Amino acid sequence: VQFVESGGGLVQAGGSLRLSCAVSGLTFDENAIAWFRQAPGKEYEGVSCISSSDGSTVYADSVKDRFTISYVAKNTVYLQMNHLRPEDTAVYYCAVSYGVSRCPYLSFPNMNYWGKGTLVTVSS
């Protein structure tokens, strides 16, 4: 399974970025693709997830109403991040929960495959 993540960068508070994650090598049609993030010195945090079976989505409370996850093609998702805050600064990782019809609880052990991450820096 291979990941191509892009879209990270430096943005001022209040600005927007769009992350992209394209996953290849998945043999099941039903999967959930999620974004996690890890800020310096902090644990991984599940940010958002979308399931391939029905497009249902999950968001962390910290990003609800600011971030939007969507499918743009099979196994390719965008994470649109608006109204960014300095506390959103982190490495953002794309991850896959394999062969599931719904997004699992967003925790590290529930994901099977991980991308290498893309850095998002929000300046105040």
All heavy atoms as an XYZ file, in Angstrom:
945
protein
N       0.856     -1.180      0.000
C       0.000      0.000      0.000
C       0.898      1.238      0.000
O       1.830      1.333      0.803
C      -0.920      0.014      1.227
C      -1.750      1.285      1.274
C      -1.828     -1.214      1.209
N       0.606      2.132     -0.910
C       1.421      3.344     -1.021
C       0.550      4.579     -0.883
O      -0.608      4.578     -1.294
C       2.147      3.368     -2.362
C       3.186      2.268     -2.507
C       3.976      2.372     -3.792
O       3.463      2.798     -4.812
N       5.240      1.996     -3.728
N       1.140      5.603     -0.316
C       0.445      6.867     -0.095
C       1.180      7.994     -0.826
O       2.400      8.041     -0.823
C       0.432      7.230      1.390
C      -0.414      6.346      2.254
C       0.028      5.093      2.622
C      -1.649      6.778      2.705
C      -0.749      4.277      3.415
C      -2.431      5.969      3.511
C      -1.977      4.719      3.868
N       0.405      8.913     -1.368
C       0.951     10.173     -1.851
C       0.183     11.281     -1.144
O      -0.997     11.491     -1.400
C       0.837     10.311     -3.375
C       1.374     11.674     -3.815
C       1.600      9.196     -4.076
N       0.854     11.925     -0.209
C       0.249     13.008      0.565
C       0.839     14.333      0.091
O       2.034     14.426     -0.174
C       0.540     12.841      2.059
C      -0.023     11.570      2.672
C       0.684     11.192      3.954
O       1.919     11.002      3.893
O       0.028     11.081      5.002
N       0.013     15.342      0.023
C       0.505     16.658     -0.376
C      -0.393     17.739      0.197
O      -1.482     17.453      0.712
C       0.567     16.767     -1.899
O      -0.724     16.647     -2.453
N       0.071     18.977      0.088
C      -0.746     20.119      0.462
C      -0.336     20.834      1.722
O      -0.894     21.888      2.043
N       0.603     20.284      2.459
C       1.036     20.970      3.670
C       1.812     22.230      3.336
O       2.175     22.478      2.192
N       2.048     23.041      4.367
C       2.803     24.267      4.162
C       2.619     25.228      5.306
O       2.117     24.863      6.370
N       3.032     26.458      5.052
C       2.949     27.519      6.054
C       1.809     28.465      5.687
O       1.701     28.901      4.540
C       4.266     28.292      6.098
C       4.321     29.543      6.979
C       4.135     29.173      8.445
C       5.645     30.280      6.770
N       0.974     28.781      6.666
C      -0.163     29.661      6.437
C      -0.382     30.507      7.681
O      -0.053     30.077      8.788
C      -1.421     28.837      6.082
C      -1.858     27.979      7.246
C      -2.548     29.729      5.588
N      -0.927     31.689      7.490
C      -1.249     32.536      8.638
C      -2.547     32.088      9.286
O      -3.411     31.484      8.621
C      -1.368     33.989      8.190
C      -0.030     34.637      7.851
C      -0.163     36.123      7.629
O      -1.213     36.604      7.182
N       0.889     36.865      7.915
N      -2.676     32.394     10.549
C      -3.917     32.076     11.259
C      -5.107     32.684     10.513
O      -5.040     33.821     10.037
C      -3.856     32.606     12.680
N      -6.164     31.901     10.424
C      -7.344     32.324      9.692
C      -7.349     31.887      8.238
O      -8.374     31.994      7.554
N      -6.214     31.402      7.775
C      -6.097     30.982      6.384
C      -6.577     29.555      6.158
O      -7.124     28.906      7.055
N      -6.356     29.071      4.941
C      -6.834     27.749      4.538
C      -5.730     26.973      3.850
O      -4.826     27.546      3.231
C      -8.014     27.884      3.565
O      -9.100     28.555      4.163
N      -5.817     25.674      3.973
C      -4.977     24.737      3.224
C      -5.834     23.538      2.850
O      -6.821     23.230      3.535
C      -3.787     24.250      4.065
C      -2.593     25.185      4.283
C      -1.610     24.548      5.250
C      -1.901     25.500      2.960
N      -5.431     22.861      1.797
C      -6.099     21.625      1.415
C      -5.069     20.519      1.306
O      -4.125     20.624      0.510
C      -6.838     21.778      0.092
C      -7.696     20.568     -0.260
C      -8.465     20.790     -1.532
N      -7.583     20.815     -2.704
C      -7.993     21.121     -3.922
N      -9.244     21.456     -4.131
N      -7.140     21.111     -4.935
N      -5.241     19.477      2.088
C      -4.383     18.308      2.031
C      -4.994     17.270      1.106
O      -6.217     17.105      1.059
C      -4.200     17.703      3.427
C      -3.673     18.630      4.516
C      -3.478     17.840      5.811
C      -2.390     19.305      4.092
N      -4.138     16.551      0.408
C      -4.567     15.497     -0.485
C      -3.873     14.194     -0.110
O      -2.709     14.201      0.288
C      -4.218     15.871     -1.938
O      -4.519     14.816     -2.801
N      -4.612     13.102     -0.221
C      -4.046     11.781      0.058
C      -4.564     10.812     -0.997
O      -5.776     10.603     -1.106
C      -4.446     11.309      1.440
S      -3.931      9.612      1.814
N      -3.659     10.243     -1.762
C      -4.001      9.230     -2.745
C      -3.375      7.920     -2.303
O      -2.165      7.854     -2.074
C      -3.491      9.630     -4.124
N      -4.206      6.899     -2.181
C      -3.750      5.600     -1.691
C      -3.859      4.580     -2.825
O      -4.889      4.512     -3.500
C      -4.593      5.128     -0.497
C      -3.998      3.844      0.092
C      -4.674      6.215      0.569
N      -2.823      3.817     -3.029
C      -2.845      2.756     -4.040
C      -2.463      1.430     -3.402
O      -1.837      1.394     -2.342
C      -1.886      3.087     -5.185
O      -0.565      3.191     -4.709
N      -2.876      0.343     -4.064
C      -2.531     -0.981     -3.567
C      -3.563     -1.607     -2.653
O      -3.328     -2.692     -2.114
N      -4.719     -0.934     -2.467
C      -5.773     -1.524     -1.642
C      -6.565     -2.512     -2.481
O      -7.045     -2.168     -3.555
C      -6.695     -0.425     -1.110
C      -6.055      0.589     -0.163
C      -7.027      1.727      0.146
C      -5.588     -0.081      1.112
N      -6.770     -3.718     -1.961
C      -7.454     -4.734     -2.749
C      -8.926     -4.868     -2.387
O      -9.710     -5.421     -3.139
C      -6.770     -6.095     -2.585
O      -6.708     -6.425     -1.186
C      -5.363     -6.050     -3.138
N      -9.323     -4.369     -1.209
C     -10.734     -4.340     -0.851
C     -11.347     -3.020     -1.307
O     -10.697     -1.980     -1.272
C     -10.929     -4.488      0.656
C     -10.671     -5.871      1.170
C     -10.031     -6.069      2.379
C     -11.066     -6.984      0.444
C      -9.786     -7.338      2.861
C     -10.819     -8.267      0.915
C     -10.170     -8.438      2.145
N     -12.627     -3.072     -1.670
C     -13.302     -1.839     -2.072
C     -13.737     -1.020     -0.866
O     -13.876      0.189     -0.957
C     -14.523     -2.154     -2.924
C     -14.122     -2.614     -4.312
O     -12.999     -2.285     -4.746
O     -14.923     -3.308     -4.966
N     -13.999     -1.701      0.252
C     -14.478     -0.986      1.428
C     -13.318     -0.705      2.374
O     -12.669     -1.617      2.890
C     -15.556     -1.791      2.145
C     -16.859     -1.857      1.372
C     -18.000     -2.404      2.221
O     -17.726     -3.158      3.172
O     -19.152     -2.059      1.919
N     -13.087      0.563      2.562
C     -12.024      1.019      3.467
C     -12.454      2.348      4.078
O     -13.397      2.991      3.609
C     -10.719      1.249      2.695
C     -10.254      0.025      1.959
O      -9.722     -0.902      2.543
N     -10.469      0.008      0.641
N     -11.758      2.732      5.091
C     -11.934      4.065      5.651
C     -10.594      4.778      5.582
O      -9.556      4.202      5.924
C     -12.425      3.994      7.092
N     -10.614      5.990      5.105
C      -9.399      6.796      5.031
C      -9.532      7.942      6.025
O     -10.563      8.616      6.077
C      -9.167      7.336      3.610
C      -9.019      6.167      2.642
C      -7.914      8.212      3.580
C      -8.768      6.579      1.193
N      -8.496      8.124      6.798
C      -8.533      9.109      7.885
C      -7.295      9.992      7.857
O      -6.273      9.656      7.248
C      -8.619      8.399      9.235
N      -7.427     11.124      8.517
C      -6.294     12.004      8.776
C      -6.073     12.066     10.284
O      -7.018     12.229     11.057
C      -6.556     13.417      8.255
C      -6.475     13.527      6.766
C      -7.506     13.480      5.891
C      -5.291     13.718      5.994
N      -7.032     13.626      4.602
C      -5.685     13.778      4.639
C      -3.931     13.851      6.296
C      -4.765     13.953      3.596
C      -3.021     14.036      5.266
C      -3.447     14.091      3.940
N      -4.833     11.904     10.645
C      -4.387     12.107     12.021
C      -3.380     13.247     12.007
O      -2.860     13.637     10.960
C      -3.705     10.842     12.555
C      -4.636      9.729     12.914
C      -5.331      9.034     11.929
C      -4.821      9.352     14.236
C      -6.194      7.994     12.264
C      -5.670      8.321     14.577
C      -6.354      7.639     13.600
N      -3.079     13.744     13.176
C      -2.008     14.741     13.271
C      -1.238     14.532     14.573
O      -1.750     13.970     15.538
C      -2.564     16.164     13.210
C      -3.463     16.573     14.372
C      -4.076     17.950     14.095
N      -4.934     18.399     15.188
C      -5.680     19.506     15.146
N      -5.663     20.276     14.043
N      -6.420     19.846     16.172
N      -0.004     14.985     14.529
C       0.835     14.923     15.720
C       1.589     16.228     15.840
O       2.439     16.546     14.995
C       1.806     13.739     15.669
C       2.554     13.546     16.976
C       3.466     12.331     16.958
O       4.009     11.954     15.929
N       3.622     11.711     18.124
N       1.272     16.971     16.874
C       1.981     18.207     17.163
C       3.245     17.879     17.963
O       3.323     16.823     18.599
C       1.082     19.143     17.962
N       4.232     18.760     17.933
C       5.473     18.493     18.672
C       5.211     18.188     20.145
O       4.509     18.934     20.826
C       6.258     19.801     18.511
C       5.754     20.387     17.251
C       4.302     20.027     17.182
N       5.744     17.078     20.610
C       5.612     16.700     22.009
C       4.255     16.162     22.407
O       4.007     15.942     23.597
N       3.386     15.953     21.438
C       2.031     15.477     21.754
C       1.765     14.142     21.079
O       2.476     13.720     20.179
C       0.989     16.504     21.328
C       1.083     17.818     22.098
C      -0.100     18.709     21.808
C      -0.041     19.973     22.662
N      -1.208     20.856     22.410
N       0.697     13.484     21.531
C       0.318     12.201     20.951
C      -0.448     12.409     19.647
O      -0.913     13.509     19.345
C      -0.542     11.426     21.945
C       0.212     11.029     23.218
C      -0.636     10.147     24.118
O      -1.823      9.956     23.833
O      -0.084      9.653     25.130
N      -0.581     11.320     18.906
C      -1.396     11.359     17.690
C      -2.844     11.711     18.050
O      -3.382     11.245     19.052
C      -1.395      9.989     17.011
C      -0.149      9.675     16.240
C       0.869      8.930     16.815
C       0.008     10.112     14.923
C       2.016      8.623     16.116
C       1.156      9.810     14.212
C       2.148      9.076     14.813
O       3.288      8.786     14.117
N      -3.453     12.507     17.196
C      -4.852     12.880     17.357
C      -5.603     12.562     16.074
O      -5.178     12.987     14.999
C      -4.978     14.376     17.666
C      -6.418     14.866     17.761
C      -6.539     16.373     17.838
O      -5.538     17.076     17.555
O      -7.627     16.857     18.165
N      -6.679     11.813     16.180
C      -7.521     11.561     15.020
C      -8.264     12.832     14.656
O      -8.921     13.427     15.513
N      -8.169     13.257     13.407
C      -8.759     14.512     12.961
C     -10.080     14.281     12.235
O     -11.092     14.905     12.557
C      -7.777     15.260     12.050
C      -8.422     16.507     11.440
C      -6.502     15.620     12.803
N     -10.057     13.358     11.271
C     -11.251     13.149     10.465
C     -11.131     11.819      9.731
O     -10.036     11.288      9.551
C     -11.413     14.284      9.446
O     -12.617     14.150      8.730
N     -12.282     11.309      9.303
C     -12.321     10.027      8.606
C     -13.502     10.009      7.652
O     -14.535     10.655      7.921
C     -12.440      8.896      9.623
S     -12.509      7.236      8.923
N     -13.351      9.270      6.551
C     -14.450      9.075      5.628
C     -14.466      7.623      5.206
O     -13.426      7.011      4.980
C     -14.317     10.027      4.414
C     -15.554      9.959      3.525
C     -13.043      9.756      3.617
C     -15.632     11.094      2.499
N     -15.658      7.053      5.125
C     -15.766      5.654      4.733
C     -16.116      5.556      3.265
O     -16.882      6.369      2.742
C     -16.822      4.935      5.570
O     -18.112      5.277      5.139
N     -15.586      4.536      2.599
C     -15.830      4.382      1.167
C     -17.210      3.815      0.884
O     -17.734      3.972     -0.210
C     -14.757      3.487      0.547
O     -14.829      2.190      1.103
N     -17.813      3.145      1.868
C     -19.083      2.453      1.606
C     -20.235      3.432      1.414
O     -21.061      3.266      0.520
C     -19.409      1.502      2.747
O     -19.566      2.222      3.958
N     -20.292      4.484      2.252
C     -21.418      5.414      2.152
C     -20.996      6.873      2.267
O     -21.855      7.753      2.286
C     -22.475      5.099      3.211
C     -21.951      5.260      4.627
O     -20.751      5.595      4.793
O     -22.731      5.065      5.568
N     -19.701      7.128      2.330
C     -19.225      8.502      2.423
C     -19.462      9.150      3.761
O     -19.301     10.374      3.897
N     -19.828      8.362      4.771
C     -20.054      8.957      6.087
C     -18.732      9.473      6.648
O     -17.663      8.925      6.355
C     -20.684      7.952      7.039
O     -19.863      6.812      7.176
N     -18.829     10.520      7.431
C     -17.625     11.196      7.920
C     -17.633     11.318      9.436
O     -18.680     11.282     10.082
C     -17.504     12.599      7.308
O     -18.688     13.348      7.608
C     -17.324     12.523      5.802
N     -16.433     11.494      9.954
C     -16.220     11.679     11.389
C     -15.239     12.828     11.546
O     -14.277     12.938     10.766
C     -15.642     10.399     12.027
C     -15.220     10.657     13.465
C     -16.635      9.256     11.954
N     -15.471     13.670     12.536
C     -14.561     14.785     12.812
C     -14.275     14.873     14.298
O     -15.156     14.641     15.141
C     -15.175     16.114     12.370
C     -15.373     16.231     10.880
C     -16.600     15.927     10.299
C     -14.330     16.635     10.050
C     -16.780     16.028      8.931
C     -14.506     16.728      8.687
C     -15.740     16.421      8.135
O     -15.907     16.518      6.775
N     -13.050     15.240     14.623
C     -12.733     15.581     16.009
C     -13.433     16.890     16.355
O     -13.615     17.759     15.490
C     -11.226     15.731     16.173
N     -13.797     17.037     17.620
C     -14.473     18.265     18.044
C     -13.623     19.498     17.762
O     -14.154     20.569     17.461
C     -14.799     18.195     19.543
C     -15.922     17.225     19.844
O     -16.667     16.861     18.908
O     -16.054     16.833     21.017
N     -12.310     19.319     17.841
C     -11.411     20.461     17.681
C     -11.401     21.021     16.263
O     -10.951     22.150     16.043
C      -9.989     20.071     18.087
O      -9.542     18.973     17.305
N     -11.890     20.252     15.290
C     -11.854     20.721     13.901
C     -13.236     20.785     13.272
O     -13.367     21.228     12.118
C     -10.944     19.820     13.030
C      -9.552     19.714     13.643
C     -11.548     18.451     12.791
N     -14.251     20.364     14.004
C     -15.612     20.356     13.463
C     -16.001     21.756     13.020
O     -15.707     22.735     13.702
C     -16.569     19.823     14.528
C     -17.825     19.181     13.993
C     -18.572     18.461     15.107
C     -17.850     17.201     15.526
N     -18.598     16.427     16.547
N     -16.646     21.840     11.897
C     -17.111     23.099     11.292
C     -15.977     23.925     10.686
O     -16.240     25.006     10.143
C     -17.862     23.972     12.313
C     -19.105     23.288     12.857
O     -19.743     22.552     12.085
O     -19.415     23.484     14.048
N     -14.745     23.438     10.770
C     -13.633     24.138     10.114
C     -12.986     23.280      9.037
O     -12.510     23.800      8.028
C     -12.553     24.529     11.148
C     -13.032     25.495     12.209
C     -11.869     26.006     13.053
N     -11.177     24.922     13.763
C      -9.875     24.664     13.641
N      -9.120     25.392     12.841
N      -9.331     23.683     14.353
N     -12.943     21.961      9.245
C     -12.320     21.038      8.311
C     -13.401     20.226      7.613
O     -14.433     19.888      8.216
C     -11.376     20.069      9.031
C     -10.115     20.686      9.599
C      -9.931     22.066      9.660
C      -9.106     19.863     10.077
C      -8.778     22.616     10.182
C      -7.943     20.392     10.597
C      -7.782     21.769     10.661
N     -13.141     19.859      6.353
C     -14.061     19.020      5.591
C     -13.256     17.960      4.856
O     -12.319     18.288      4.122
C     -14.861     19.839      4.574
O     -15.577     20.876      5.256
C     -15.858     18.953      3.840
N     -13.661     16.698      5.051
C     -13.011     15.586      4.347
C     -13.941     15.134      3.229
O     -15.165     15.123      3.393
C     -12.676     14.427      5.316
C     -11.757     13.415      4.643
C     -13.941     13.780      5.856
C     -11.190     12.375      5.623
N     -13.371     14.772      2.086
C     -14.204     14.349      0.965
C     -13.413     13.426      0.058
O     -12.178     13.499     -0.006
C     -14.699     15.568      0.175
O     -13.606     16.310     -0.338
N     -14.136     12.564     -0.652
C     -13.543     11.746     -1.697
C     -13.555     12.549     -2.991
O     -14.567     13.150     -3.351
C     -14.345     10.465     -1.913
C     -13.909      9.313     -1.060
C     -14.687      8.886      0.004
C     -12.726      8.636     -1.327
C     -14.290      7.814      0.797
C     -12.320      7.569     -0.544
C     -13.108      7.164      0.516
O     -12.714      6.117      1.296
N     -12.425     12.510     -3.710
C     -12.385     13.141     -5.027
C     -12.196     12.104     -6.112
O     -12.399     12.398     -7.294
C     -11.284     14.217     -5.108
C     -11.619     15.365     -4.168
C      -9.912     13.658     -4.796
N     -11.825     10.906     -5.738
C     -11.673      9.775     -6.648
C     -11.550      8.550     -5.759
O     -11.432      8.667     -4.533
C     -10.440      9.934     -7.531
N     -11.567      7.379     -6.370
C     -11.439      6.161     -5.573
C     -10.119      6.199     -4.805
O      -9.052      6.396     -5.391
C     -11.486      4.931     -6.470
C     -11.488      3.623     -5.691
C     -11.624      2.427     -6.617
C     -11.620      1.130     -5.832
N     -11.746     -0.052     -6.701
N     -10.219      6.045     -3.500
C      -9.056      5.995     -2.614
C      -8.212      7.265     -2.642
O      -7.006      7.231     -2.368
C      -8.182      4.766     -2.921
C      -8.900      3.475     -2.625
O      -9.732      3.408     -1.719
N      -8.603      2.445     -3.388
N      -8.846      8.367     -2.990
C      -8.185      9.672     -2.937
C      -9.092     10.637     -2.186
O     -10.263     10.785     -2.555
C      -7.910     10.213     -4.347
O      -7.065      9.303     -5.052
C      -7.201     11.568     -4.263
N      -8.559     11.251     -1.136
C      -9.369     12.156     -0.329
C      -8.677     13.504     -0.182
O      -7.447     13.617     -0.260
C      -9.662     11.584      1.076
C     -10.388     10.262      0.982
C      -8.398     11.449      1.899
N      -9.512     14.511     -0.010
C      -9.046     15.833      0.359
C      -9.434     16.107      1.811
O     -10.472     15.634      2.280
C      -9.692     16.924     -0.490
C      -9.180     17.075     -1.889
C      -9.922     17.758     -2.845
C      -7.953     16.566     -2.282
C      -9.460     17.926     -4.143
C      -7.482     16.728     -3.575
C      -8.247     17.400     -4.503
O      -7.785     17.564     -5.781
N      -8.604     16.897      2.474
C      -8.978     17.481      3.752
C      -8.871     18.994      3.594
O      -7.763     19.542      3.546
C      -8.081     17.003      4.896
C      -8.475     17.523      6.277
C      -9.801     16.918      6.721
C      -7.380     17.241      7.306
N     -10.010     19.648      3.459
C     -10.045     21.099      3.337
C     -10.034     21.697      4.732
O     -10.920     21.398      5.550
C     -11.304     21.553      2.592
C     -11.438     23.054      2.448
C     -10.383     23.656      1.555
O     -10.071     23.111      0.497
N      -9.813     24.779      1.960
N      -9.042     22.505      5.002
C      -8.869     23.074      6.342
C      -9.023     24.590      6.257
O      -8.217     25.271      5.616
C      -7.486     22.710      6.892
C      -7.207     21.217      6.885
S      -5.648     20.777      7.689
C      -4.465     21.572      6.632
N     -10.075     25.102      6.874
C     -10.355     26.535      6.879
C     -10.214     27.095      8.290
O     -10.223     26.344      9.272
C     -11.763     26.788      6.352
C     -11.959     26.338      4.925
O     -11.021     26.367      4.119
N     -13.166     25.910      4.600
N     -10.116     28.400      8.372
C     -10.020     29.090      9.670
C      -8.947     28.453     10.546
O      -9.190     28.136     11.719
C     -11.378     29.071     10.380
C     -12.493     29.611      9.556
N     -12.578     30.942      9.180
C     -13.572     28.994      9.007
C     -13.657     31.128      8.453
N     -14.286     29.959      8.320
N      -7.787     28.245      9.965
C      -6.710     27.562     10.680
C      -6.226     28.377     11.862
O      -6.224     29.622     11.823
C      -5.557     27.258      9.715
C      -5.826     26.058      8.797
C      -4.895     26.082      7.601
C      -5.678     24.758      9.574
N      -5.830     27.654     12.886
C      -5.354     28.246     14.141
C      -3.922     27.782     14.412
O      -3.537     26.704     13.957
C      -6.254     27.803     15.292
C      -7.727     28.106     15.105
C      -8.567     27.349     16.105
N      -9.999     27.602     15.943
C     -10.950     26.883     16.543
N     -10.604     25.877     17.347
N     -12.212     27.201     16.356
N      -3.161     28.520     15.186
C      -1.804     28.059     15.518
C      -1.794     26.663     16.138
O      -0.849     25.890     15.904
C      -1.318     29.125     16.496
C      -2.041     30.364     16.092
C      -3.403     29.895     15.660
N      -2.829     26.329     16.890
C      -2.872     24.999     17.518
C      -3.131     23.876     16.522
O      -3.063     22.700     16.891
C      -3.914     24.945     18.642
C      -5.311     25.383     18.250
C      -5.589     26.842     18.572
O      -4.668     27.692     18.410
O      -6.746     27.131     18.978
N      -3.410     24.215     15.272
C      -3.534     23.189     14.225
C      -2.170     22.789     13.671
O      -2.079     21.855     12.864
C      -4.401     23.702     13.071
C      -5.845     23.914     13.487
O      -6.393     23.068     14.211
O      -6.425     24.945     13.059
N      -1.120     23.480     14.079
C       0.222     23.145     13.617
C       0.598     21.735     14.033
O       0.520     21.374     15.206
C       1.250     24.145     14.191
O       0.990     25.447     13.673
C       2.670     23.731     13.829
N       0.980     20.914     13.048
C       1.290     19.507     13.302
C       1.750     18.854     12.005
O       1.600     19.433     10.919
C       0.064     18.767     13.839
N       2.266     17.652     12.136
C       2.433     16.792     10.964
C       1.127     16.034     10.790
O       0.635     15.420     11.737
C       3.611     15.821     11.128
C       3.720     14.913      9.906
C       4.918     16.592     11.325
N       0.581     16.119      9.607
C      -0.687     15.460      9.298
C      -0.405     14.180      8.532
O       0.308     14.193      7.517
C      -1.589     16.384      8.486
C      -2.228     17.457      9.336
C      -1.457     18.499      9.854
C      -3.589     17.424      9.641
C      -2.037     19.476     10.662
C      -4.172     18.399     10.439
C      -3.393     19.411     10.945
O      -3.965     20.376     11.735
N      -0.998     13.093      9.013
C      -0.788     11.776      8.431
C      -2.099     11.233      7.869
O      -3.138     11.280      8.540
C      -0.285     10.788      9.487
C       1.052     11.130     10.076
C       1.153     11.936     11.210
C       2.232     10.639      9.510
C       2.381     12.239     11.760
C       3.472     10.945     10.053
C       3.540     11.742     11.183
O       4.755     12.048     11.721
N      -2.007     10.677      6.691
C      -3.117      9.943      6.105
C      -3.001      8.488      6.520
O      -1.883      7.938      6.565
C      -3.056     10.080      4.575
S      -4.446      9.365      3.709
N      -4.126      7.854      6.831
C      -4.096      6.470      7.290
C      -5.314      5.731      6.770
O      -6.350      6.347      6.484
C      -4.053      6.428      8.815
N      -5.187      4.428      6.666
C      -6.265      3.593      6.140
C      -6.639      2.515      7.146
O      -5.765      1.853      7.707
C      -5.846      2.921      4.818
C      -6.853      1.854      4.415
C      -5.694      3.945      3.719
N      -7.931      2.365      7.368
C      -8.467      1.206      8.065
C      -9.034      0.290      6.993
O      -9.946      0.657      6.256
C      -9.547      1.622      9.060
O      -9.977      0.516      9.818
N      -8.466     -0.879      6.886
C      -8.621     -1.749      5.724
C      -9.825     -2.669      5.840
O     -10.011     -3.333      6.852
C      -7.349     -2.576      5.612
C      -7.128     -3.338      4.339
C      -7.170     -2.692      3.108
C      -6.836     -4.690      4.364
C      -6.942     -3.377      1.941
C      -6.598     -5.384      3.201
C      -6.656     -4.730      1.987
O      -6.420     -5.423      0.830
N     -10.655     -2.704      4.772
C     -11.738     -3.670      4.726
C     -12.859     -3.415      5.712
O     -13.511     -4.350      6.183
N     -13.115     -2.142      6.019
C     -14.199     -1.800      6.944
C     -15.238     -0.957      6.205
O     -14.922     -0.222      5.272
C     -13.678     -1.029      8.173
C     -12.702     -1.894      8.960
C     -13.018      0.293      7.780
N     -16.490     -1.084      6.641
C     -17.557     -0.333      5.989
C     -17.854      0.986      6.696
O     -18.592      1.809      6.180
C     -18.828     -1.170      5.919
O     -19.230     -1.532      7.230
N     -17.313      1.157      7.879
C     -17.523      2.401      8.637
C     -16.195      2.856      9.213
O     -15.290      2.049      9.442
C     -18.500      2.181      9.786
C     -19.909      1.850      9.377
C     -20.634      3.057      8.811
N     -22.045      2.784      8.553
C     -22.499      2.246      7.436
N     -21.651      1.919      6.476
N     -23.790      2.032      7.283
N     -16.101      4.156      9.474
C     -14.916      4.664     10.142
C     -14.839      4.071     11.545
O     -15.825      4.102     12.293
C     -14.970      6.186     10.241
S     -14.626      7.037      8.697
N     -13.680      3.581     11.917
C     -13.516      3.083     13.284
C     -13.292      4.244     14.242
O     -13.151      5.400     13.808
C     -12.253      2.228     13.173
C     -11.437      2.946     12.143
C     -12.427      3.487     11.153
N     -13.265      3.948     15.508
C     -12.825      4.943     16.479
C     -11.409      5.352     16.094
O     -10.557      4.494     15.818
C     -12.850      4.357     17.890
C     -12.322      5.305     18.943
C     -13.061      6.408     19.346
C     -11.071      5.105     19.514
C     -12.579      7.281     20.290
C     -10.576      5.975     20.451
C     -11.337      7.064     20.842
O     -10.853      7.939     21.777
N     -11.169      6.661     16.020
C      -9.904      7.137     15.478
C      -8.789      7.018     16.515
O      -8.508      7.953     17.274
C     -10.047      8.581     14.991
C     -10.942      8.755     13.768
C     -10.967     10.208     13.314
C     -10.505      7.859     12.623
N      -8.174      5.857     16.496
C      -7.017      5.644     17.355
C      -5.942      4.941     16.540
O      -6.229      4.274     15.539
C      -7.380      4.801     18.582
O      -7.731      3.501     18.186
N      -4.707      5.095     16.988
C      -3.572      4.546     16.239
C      -3.740      3.055     15.944
O      -3.525      2.631     14.803
C      -2.290      4.824     17.029
C      -1.033      4.534     16.257
C      -0.419      5.525     15.513
C      -0.454      3.264     16.277
C       0.734      5.259     14.797
C       0.699      2.999     15.568
C       1.290      4.001     14.820
N      -4.129      2.221     16.915
C      -4.197      0.777     16.641
C      -5.285      0.377     15.633
O      -5.219     -0.731     15.097
C      -4.521      0.167     18.011
C      -4.125      1.186     18.997
C      -4.382      2.503     18.334
N      -6.264      1.245     15.407
C      -7.362      0.894     14.508
C      -7.042      1.138     13.046
O      -7.877      0.854     12.187
C      -8.625      1.668     14.889
C      -9.285      1.102     16.132
O      -9.048     -0.044     16.498
N     -10.103      1.899     16.782
N      -5.882      1.698     12.761
C      -5.514      1.967     11.375
C      -4.445      0.960     10.955
O      -3.556      0.610     11.732
C      -4.989      3.399     11.233
C      -5.887      4.456     11.851
S      -7.625      4.359     11.367
C      -7.516      4.874      9.669
N      -4.550      0.498      9.706
C      -3.658     -0.551      9.228
C      -2.433     -0.024      8.480
O      -1.372     -0.640      8.510
C      -4.424     -1.503      8.305
C      -5.616     -2.120      8.986
O      -6.760     -1.762      8.714
N      -5.366     -3.031      9.901
N      -2.624      1.073      7.762
C      -1.542      1.605      6.941
C      -1.443      3.112      7.156
O      -2.460      3.788      7.346
C      -1.792      1.323      5.454
C      -1.946     -0.139      5.126
C      -3.194     -0.680      4.872
C      -0.835     -0.972      5.061
C      -3.340     -2.012      4.567
C      -0.972     -2.315      4.760
C      -2.229     -2.830      4.518
O      -2.372     -4.159      4.221
N      -0.214      3.619      7.066
C       0.039      5.031      7.333
C       0.925      5.643      6.264
O       1.877      5.008      5.774
C       0.757      5.188      8.683
C      -0.088      4.844      9.848
C      -0.362      3.593     10.323
C      -0.796      5.753     10.688
N      -1.202      3.669     11.416
C      -1.475      4.990     11.658
C      -0.923      7.140     10.718
C      -2.273      5.567     12.647
C      -1.705      7.716     11.708
C      -2.372      6.943     12.658
N       0.601      6.883      5.901
C       1.498      7.649      5.057
C       2.620      8.252      5.886
O       2.670      8.087      7.102
N       3.503      8.972      5.204
C       4.677      9.522      5.878
C       4.427     10.893      6.483
O       5.257     11.383      7.245
C       5.854      9.574      4.901
C       6.341      8.193      4.489
C       7.557      8.261      3.586
C       8.035      6.857      3.229
N       9.225      6.888      2.342
N       3.332     11.517      6.123
C       2.958     12.779      6.739
C       3.355     13.998      5.945
O       4.273     13.966      5.119
N       2.635     15.086      6.198
C       2.920     16.376      5.595
C       2.777     17.442      6.673
O       1.843     17.402      7.474
C       1.991     16.644      4.391
O       2.350     17.871      3.763
C       0.525     16.682      4.784
N       3.722     18.381      6.713
C       3.765     19.365      7.790
C       2.869     20.554      7.489
O       2.936     21.141      6.406
C       5.200     19.846      7.994
C       5.417     20.933      9.047
C       5.023     20.441     10.435
C       6.875     21.399      9.027
N       2.042     20.891      8.463
C       1.215     22.095      8.409
C       1.662     23.014      9.533
O       1.685     22.603     10.701
C      -0.278     21.750      8.560
C      -1.109     23.028      8.705
C      -0.757     20.925      7.372
N       2.025     24.243      9.177
C       2.442     25.228     10.166
C       1.546     26.450     10.050
O       1.432     27.021      8.964
C       3.914     25.638      9.955
O       4.744     24.485      9.979
C       4.348     26.606     11.053
N       0.913     26.810     11.150
C       0.027     27.966     11.179
C       0.654     29.025     12.070
O       0.853     28.798     13.270
C      -1.373     27.596     11.687
C      -2.304     28.806     11.596
C      -1.939     26.420     10.892
N       0.969     30.163     11.490
C       1.605     31.240     12.244
C       0.554     32.187     12.814
O      -0.497     32.395     12.207
C       2.573     32.010     11.358
O       1.872     32.631     10.295
N       0.868     32.753     13.973
C      -0.092     33.657     14.622
C       0.084     35.088     14.159
O       1.038     35.444     13.505
C       0.072     33.579     16.132
O       1.393     33.869     16.495
